[in-house]
């Protein structure tokens, strides 16, 4: 049987920074399973990096210019692996939450 992990939700991030759990603990090595983004009224983006703000970019998601049209991204397979931690750079984004395991 394939790999299975419990899926959990991160704390809501409203500015660029480290993705944490609901108790503000850094996640460490994790796989993002899906991403929920609430954009602002201007087109924006979320850049996810492994190992801090100057780390390796793993995925960039661009959003539409609408504060009322959230974006939900379901990643295929076992998700996207971050070896060290998950850092998100938010540009014109209201908030972002990741589901990880």
C-alpha positions as CSV (number, residue, x, y, z in Angstrom):
1,X,0.0,0.0,0.0
2,X,1.1,3.6,-0.8
3,X,2.2,6.3,1.6
4,X,-0.5,7.7,3.9
5,X,-0.2,10.6,6.3
6,X,-2.7,12.6,8.4
7,X,-3.6,15.8,6.8
8,X,-3.7,19.0,8.9
9,X,-4.4,22.7,8.3
10,X,-1.9,25.4,8.8
11,X,-2.5,28.7,10.6
12,X,-3.8,31.4,8.3
13,X,-1.0,33.5,6.9
14,X,-1.8,37.2,6.0
15,X,1.7,38.4,5.2
16,X,4.9,36.8,3.9
17,X,6.4,34.4,6.3
18,X,6.9,30.9,7.6
19,X,3.9,28.5,7.3
20,X,3.1,27.3,10.8
21,X,0.6,24.9,12.5
22,X,-2.4,26.1,14.4
23,X,-0.2,26.6,17.5
24,X,2.4,28.8,15.6
25,X,5.0,25.9,15.5
26,X,7.2,25.7,12.4
27,X,6.2,22.7,10.3
28,X,9.7,21.4,9.4
29,X,9.8,18.7,6.7
30,X,6.2,18.5,5.2
31,X,4.2,17.9,2.1
32,X,1.7,20.5,0.9
33,X,-1.4,18.6,-0.1
34,X,-3.6,21.6,-1.1
35,X,-3.6,25.4,-0.9
36,X,-6.5,27.8,-0.2
37,X,-5.9,31.4,-1.2
38,X,-8.1,34.5,-0.7
39,X,-6.8,37.1,-3.1
40,X,-7.2,40.9,-2.8
41,X,-8.8,43.2,-5.3
42,X,-5.6,43.2,-7.3
43,X,-4.1,40.3,-9.2
44,X,-1.4,38.7,-7.0
45,X,0.7,35.6,-6.4
46,X,1.9,33.3,-3.7
47,X,5.5,31.8,-4.0
48,X,6.2,28.8,-1.8
49,X,9.9,28.3,-1.0
50,X,11.8,25.5,0.8
51,X,14.1,26.8,3.6
52,X,13.1,30.4,4.1
53,X,12.7,33.6,2.0
54,X,15.9,33.0,0.1
55,X,15.3,29.2,-0.3
56,X,14.4,27.2,-3.4
57,X,11.1,28.1,-5.1
58,X,8.9,25.0,-5.2
59,X,5.7,26.5,-6.7
60,X,4.3,29.9,-7.7
61,X,0.5,30.4,-7.9
62,X,-1.0,33.5,-9.5
63,X,-4.4,34.8,-8.6
64,X,-7.1,36.8,-10.2
65,X,-8.0,40.4,-9.3
66,X,-11.0,39.6,-7.1
67,X,-11.4,39.8,-3.4
68,X,-14.4,37.5,-3.6
69,X,-13.0,34.6,-5.7
70,X,-10.8,32.3,-3.6
71,X,-8.4,29.9,-5.3
72,X,-8.2,26.3,-4.2
73,X,-5.3,24.2,-5.5
74,X,-5.3,20.4,-5.0
75,X,-1.8,19.0,-5.6
76,X,-1.6,15.6,-7.3
77,X,-0.1,12.4,-5.8
78,X,1.4,12.7,-2.4
79,X,1.7,16.5,-2.6
80,X,4.7,18.8,-2.9
81,X,7.6,18.0,-0.5
82,X,9.5,20.7,1.4
83,X,12.6,19.2,3.0
84,X,13.3,22.0,5.6
85,X,10.2,24.2,6.1
86,X,7.6,26.1,4.1
87,X,8.0,29.8,3.5
88,X,5.4,31.8,1.5
89,X,5.9,35.2,-0.2
90,X,2.5,36.9,-0.6
91,X,1.9,39.6,-3.2
92,X,-1.5,41.3,-3.2
93,X,-3.0,38.3,-1.2
94,X,-5.6,38.6,1.6
95,X,-4.7,35.2,3.2
96,X,-3.4,31.7,2.5
97,X,-3.8,28.4,4.3
98,X,-2.2,25.1,3.4
99,X,-3.2,21.6,4.1
100,X,-0.2,19.4,4.7
101,X,0.9,16.0,5.9
